[in-house]
Amino acid sequence: MVAALEQYLETEHQLTLSDDSITVIPLEGEGKVEERIQKLYLQLISNLEWLEAISSADIILWGTHSQGTPVSVMLLHQLLQRGHIHLHRQAVCTLAMAGISHGPFPSLQGSLIVKYFEADAARELFDFMDSNSDISQKFRDSLQSILNKGIKLVLVGSLQDQVVPLYSAILTSVSHSNILRAVYIDKHVYSEDDFLINLVIFALRLRNAGIPDHGLLVHVSEVLAGSIYAFEGGHSTIYEEVDVYMLAVRYLFDTPGVSPLAQQQQKRQPPSSLPRSPANIKNLSLLQQQQQLEEVRMEPFKAKLRLNPYYLPWVLRGIFEDAIISKEEWTSKELGRLHELFLRWAPTSARLREFKFRLEPLKDHIFGSS
């Protein structure tokens, strides 16, 4: 994170920070989620230098990985509640890499690795598969609080994660204007013209634009699962890439975000005071839409061991016939490109060939009509 911040400031603003301008706080601790929160909080308050750095900082960049995502969100909420962070003068961005927000792959729950060798902390992670579980509810309450207070959240999943589904890493059931979603792709599997990769990126762009993906990322996640028995990168390589951290740095500095302070500034000029010209009526509508996005939207979620394979064609049909999506110029171009890539796509693995087979009935009706 430090390397990304220094690189950004040097390249974008020709600014070099002194060594004492940045305080790195490496928090470590094992155990179940709430046990870790307690341990990490005690680490912080017992180190006066760290506590002062958090309280006096101009910006706070918070990086976390895997199980650390719910731990970090709930710890951050606790720090806000106890007055250690002051959002009226501090900007905060949390980067969650391969976060286990909706639990691991359900298929791992009965594996020998988890059943016999992993600790209670690992088994607890499967409770996140159900949004109604006790620990999920606590996580969601904290998440809702920090987002509504103006904290930015960057969610980066790994394309071939062996442990965490993409839908879990990008927290598919939660929507808010301060969330940015992205995918990390290992170099050895990346191809600019790969249909599946472009389909995932398209779905993420929809979510970042505030447009529903009709559940596409949930259904695609099952196909993307990496192997925990062979090295394929993914879960343990995402945090080694500086560009992942750079995304969070740029999101913090280069975008305005939504916060209670911004809402107060909007309220100082009531929309009714605007002249009722066609342009201002349109602006008023956009303002009302923006205000609706300022509240966190949370859908119930429960992971399934196996998804119904017949849902995928209907999910894609919903996307391609969505009135909002069809009106956007950039989406129309992307749909046309996806059509071309699909026609050229020749997957080699059995899993991907099955995925393409499930989409064949839509080749002409949906892809062809774009």
C-alpha positions in Angstrom: 0.0 0.0 0.0 2.8 2.4 0.8 4.5 1.7 -2.5 1.3 2.5 -4.4 0.7 5.7 -2.4 4.2 7.0 -3.0 4.1 6.1 -6.7 0.7 7.8 -7.1 1.9 11.0 -5.4 5.2 11.1 -7.3 3.7 10.5 -10.8 0.4 12.4 -10.5 1.5 15.3 -8.2 5.3 15.3 -8.3 5.2 15.0 -4.5 7.6 13.0 -2.4 6.6 12.3 1.2 9.1 12.3 4.1 9.6 9.0 5.9 7.7 10.2 9.0 4.6 11.2 6.9 3.4 7.6 6.7 2.7 5.3 9.6 2.4 1.6 8.7 0.3 -0.3 11.2 0.6 -4.1 10.7 -2.2 -5.7 12.7 -2.0 -9.5 13.2 -4.0 -12.0 15.2 -5.5 -15.4 14.9 -8.9 -16.8 15.9 -12.5 -16.4 15.0 -13.8 -13.1 13.7 -14.8 -11.4 17.0 -11.8 -12.8 18.8 -9.5 -11.2 16.2 -11.3 -7.9 16.5 -10.8 -7.9 20.2 -7.1 -8.8 19.8 -6.4 -6.2 17.1 -8.2 -3.5 19.0 -6.1 -4.2 22.1 -3.0 -4.0 19.9 -4.0 -0.6 18.7 -4.9 1.0 22.0 -1.8 -0.4 23.7 0.4 1.4 21.1 0.1 5.1 21.6 2.1 5.9 18.5 -0.3 3.9 16.3 -3.4 5.4 18.1 -2.1 8.9 17.6 -1.3 8.2 14.0 -4.9 7.0 13.3 -6.5 9.9 15.1 -4.3 12.6 13.5 -4.0 11.3 9.9 -5.3 13.2 7.0 -6.1 10.0 5.1 -6.4 6.3 6.2 -5.8 3.5 3.6 -6.8 0.2 5.1 -5.8 -3.0 3.3 -7.2 -6.4 4.2 -7.4 -9.9 2.8 -9.7 -13.0 3.0 -11.0 -13.4 6.6 -9.6 -10.0 7.4 -12.4 -8.4 5.4 -15.2 -8.9 8.0 -12.7 -8.4 10.7 -11.5 -5.1 9.3 -15.0 -3.7 8.6 -16.2 -4.5 12.1 -13.0 -3.2 13.7 -13.2 0.0 11.6 -16.8 0.4 12.8 -15.6 0.0 16.4 -12.9 2.6 16.0 -15.5 5.1 14.6 -17.8 4.4 17.5 -15.1 5.0 20.1 -14.0 8.3 18.5 -10.6 7.2 17.2 -11.4 8.2 13.6 -12.8 11.6 12.6 -14.6 11.5 9.3 -15.3 15.3 9.3 -11.6 15.9 8.5 -10.3 12.4 7.5 -10.7 10.5 4.2 -10.8 6.7 4.6 -10.7 3.9 2.0 -10.7 0.2 2.7 -9.2 -2.3 0.2 -10.6 -5.8 0.6 -8.7 -8.4 -1.4 -10.4 -11.8 -1.9 -12.7 -10.9 1.0 -14.7 -13.8 2.4 -17.9 -11.6 2.7 -20.3 -14.3 1.6 -18.2 -17.2 2.8 -15.9 -19.7 0.9 -16.9 -22.0 -1.9 -19.8 -24.1 -0.4 -18.1 -27.2 -1.8 -15.2 -26.8 0.6 -17.5 -27.2 3.7 -17.4 -30.9 3.7 -13.8 -31.3 2.6 -11.3 -33.2 4.7 -9.1 -30.1 4.9 -11.8 -28.1 6.7 -13.4 -31.0 8.6 -10.4 -32.5 10.2 -7.5 -30.1 10.0 -8.8 -26.5 10.1 -9.6 -24.7 13.3 -12.9 -23.2 14.5 -11.9 -20.0 12.8 -12.0 -21.6 9.4 -15.3 -23.4 10.0 -16.9 -20.1 11.2 -16.3 -18.6 7.7 -19.0 -20.8 6.3 -21.5 -18.9 8.5 -21.0 -16.0 6.1 -22.7 -18.0 3.4 -26.0 -17.1 5.0 -26.8 -13.4 5.5 -29.1 -14.2 8.3 -26.4 -15.9 10.5 -25.4 -14.0 13.6 -21.9 -13.2 12.5 -23.2 -12.1 9.0 -25.7 -9.7 10.7 -23.0 -8.1 12.8 -20.8 -7.8 9.7 -23.6 -6.2 7.7 -24.5 -3.8 10.5 -20.9 -2.6 10.6 -20.7 -2.4 6.8 -23.9 -0.3 6.6 -22.6 2.1 9.2 -19.2 2.8 7.6 -20.6 3.1 4.1 -23.3 5.5 5.2 -20.7 7.6 7.0 -18.7 8.1 3.8 -16.0 5.5 3.9 -15.0 4.1 0.5 -14.7 0.4 -0.1 -12.8 -1.2 -2.9 -13.6 -4.9 -3.4 -11.2 -6.9 -5.5 -11.8 -10.6 -6.3 -9.4 -13.0 -7.9 -10.5 -14.7 -11.2 -9.1 -18.1 -10.2 -9.5 -18.0 -6.5 -9.2 -21.5 -4.9 -11.1 -20.5 -1.7 -13.3 -17.5 -2.2 -16.0 -17.2 -4.9 -15.9 -14.0 -7.0 -19.5 -13.2 -5.8 -18.2 -13.3 -2.2 -15.1 -11.2 -2.8 -17.2 -8.5 -4.5 -20.0 -8.7 -1.9 -22.7 -9.1 -4.5 -25.7 -8.7 -2.3 -24.7 -5.1 -1.2 -25.0 -1.9 -3.2 -23.8 1.6 -2.4 -22.2 4.5 -4.3 -19.0 4.3 -2.3 -18.3 0.7 -3.4 -15.9 0.0 -6.3 -15.6 -3.6 -7.6 -12.8 -5.1 -9.6 -11.2 -8.4 -10.5 -7.5 -9.4 -10.3 -6.3 -11.8 -13.1 -3.1 -13.7 -12.9 -0.8 -13.0 -15.8 -0.6 -16.6 -16.9 -4.3 -16.9 -17.4 -5.1 -13.4 -18.8 -6.1 -13.0 -22.4 -7.5 -9.7 -23.8 -9.8 -11.5 -26.1 -11.1 -14.2 -23.8 -14.9 -14.3 -23.7 -15.3 -15.3 -20.1 -12.8 -12.7 -18.8 -14.6 -10.0 -20.8 -18.0 -11.2 -19.6 -16.8 -10.9 -15.9 -15.4 -7.4 -16.5 -18.6 -6.4 -18.2 -20.7 -7.5 -15.2 -18.4 -5.7 -12.8 -18.7 -2.5 -14.9 -22.5 -2.8 -14.7 -22.3 -3.1 -10.9 -19.9 -0.1 -10.7 -22.4 1.9 -12.8 -25.2 1.1 -10.3 -26.9 -1.3 -12.8 -27.9 -4.8 -11.6 -26.1 -7.7 -13.2 -29.1 -10.0 -12.8 -27.1 -12.4 -10.7 -24.5 -13.1 -13.5 -21.5 -12.9 -11.2 -23.0 -15.5 -8.8 -23.5 -18.0 -11.7 -20.1 -17.3 -13.3 -18.3 -17.8 -10.0 -19.0 -21.5 -10.0 -17.1 -21.8 -13.3 -14.1 -19.7 -12.2 -13.2 -21.8 -9.1 -9.4 -22.6 -9.0 -8.0 -25.7 -7.5 -6.7 -25.7 -3.9 -4.5 -28.7 -4.7 -2.5 -27.1 -7.5 -0.8 -23.7 -7.8 -2.9 -21.5 -10.0 -2.3 -18.2 -8.2 -5.4 -16.3 -7.2 -6.2 -16.3 -3.5 -2.6 -15.9 -2.4 -1.1 -13.8 -5.2 -3.7 -10.9 -5.3 -2.0 -9.1 -2.4 1.4 -9.2 -4.1 0.4 -6.9 -7.0 1.0 -3.2 -6.5 -1.7 -2.2 -9.1 -4.3 -3.7 -6.8 -3.3 -1.2 -4.1 -3.0 1.6 -6.7 -6.7 1.1 -7.5 -7.6 1.9 -3.9 -5.3 4.9 -3.8 -6.8 6.3 -7.0 -10.3 5.7 -5.8 -9.6 7.6 -2.7 -8.0 10.6 -4.3 -9.7 10.8 -7.7 -13.4 10.3 -7.0 -15.7 12.5 -4.8 -17.6 9.7 -3.0 -20.8 10.1 -1.0 -20.8 11.2 2.6 -23.1 13.0 5.1 -21.1 16.2 4.5 -21.9 16.0 0.8 -25.6 15.5 1.6 -25.6 18.6 3.9 -24.0 20.7 1.1 -26.8 19.5 -1.3 -29.5 20.4 1.2 -28.2 24.0 1.4 -29.7 24.6 -2.0 -33.1 23.0 -2.1 -33.9 21.5 -5.5 -37.2 23.5 -5.6 -35.2 26.7 -5.9 -34.0 25.7 -9.4 -35.8 27.1 -12.4 -38.0 24.5 -13.9 -36.3 24.3 -17.2 -36.0 20.9 -19.0 -32.3 20.7 -18.2 -32.9 21.4 -14.5 -35.8 18.9 -14.3 -33.4 16.3 -15.6 -30.7 17.4 -13.1 -33.3 17.2 -10.3 -34.1 13.6 -11.3 -30.4 12.7 -11.3 -30.0 14.3 -7.9 -32.9 12.3 -6.5 -31.4 9.1 -7.9 -28.1 9.9 -6.3 -29.7 10.5 -2.9 -31.4 7.1 -3.2 -28.0 5.5 -3.7 -26.6 7.1 -0.5 -28.4 4.5 1.6 -26.9 1.0 1.6 -29.0 -1.6 -0.2 -28.7 -5.1 1.2 -30.3 -8.1 -0.4 -30.6 -11.4 1.5 -28.1 -14.0 0.4 -27.6 -17.7 0.9 -24.9 -19.6 -0.9 -25.9 -22.9 -2.6 -23.8 -25.9 -3.1 -24.9 -26.3 -6.6 -26.7 -23.7 -8.8 -29.4 -24.6 -11.2 -27.6 -24.7 -14.6 -30.8 -23.6 -16.4 -30.8 -20.2 -14.7 -27.7 -18.9 -16.6 -29.4 -18.4 -20.0 -32.2 -16.5 -18.4 -29.7 -14.4 -16.4 -28.0 -13.4 -19.6 -31.3 -12.8 -21.4 -32.3 -10.5 -18.5 -29.1 -8.5 -19.0 -29.3 -8.2 -22.8 -33.0 -7.2 -22.7 -32.7 -4.8 -19.8 -34.1 -1.4 -20.8 -31.5 0.5 -18.9 -28.6 -1.5 -20.3 -29.8 -1.3 -23.9 -30.0 2.5 -23.8 -26.4 3.0 -22.7 -23.9 3.5 -25.6 -21.0 1.8 -23.9 -23.0 -1.2 -23.0 -24.2 -1.6 -26.6 -20.6 -1.6 -27.8 -19.6 -4.1 -25.1 -22.5 -6.4 -26.0 -21.4 -6.4 -29.7 -17.9 -7.2 -28.7 -19.1 -10.1 -26.4 -21.0 -11.5 -29.4 -17.8 -11.6 -31.5 -15.7 -13.1 -28.7 -18.3 -15.7 -28.0 -18.3 -16.9 -31.6 -14.5 -17.2 -31.6 -14.3 -18.8 -28.1 -13.0 -22.3 -28.1 -12.5 -23.3 -24.4 -10.4 -26.4 -23.8 -11.4 -27.5 -20.2 -14.5 -29.6 -19.7 -15.9 -27.1 -17.2 -15.7 -24.2 -19.7 -17.0 -26.2 -22.6 -20.0 -27.0 -20.5 -20.4 -23.3 -19.7 -20.4 -22.5 -23.4 -22.8 -25.2 -24.2 -25.3 -23.7 -21.7 -25.1 -20.4 -23.6 -25.5 -21.9 -27.1 -29.3 -21.4 -27.3 -28.8 -17.7 -26.8 -26.0 -17.3 -29.4 -28.3 -15.9 -32.1 -31.2 -14.6 -30.1 -29.3 -12.5 -27.6 -25.7 -12.1 -28.7 -26.7 -11.9 -32.4 -29.3 -9.2 -31.8 -26.8 -6.9 -30.1 
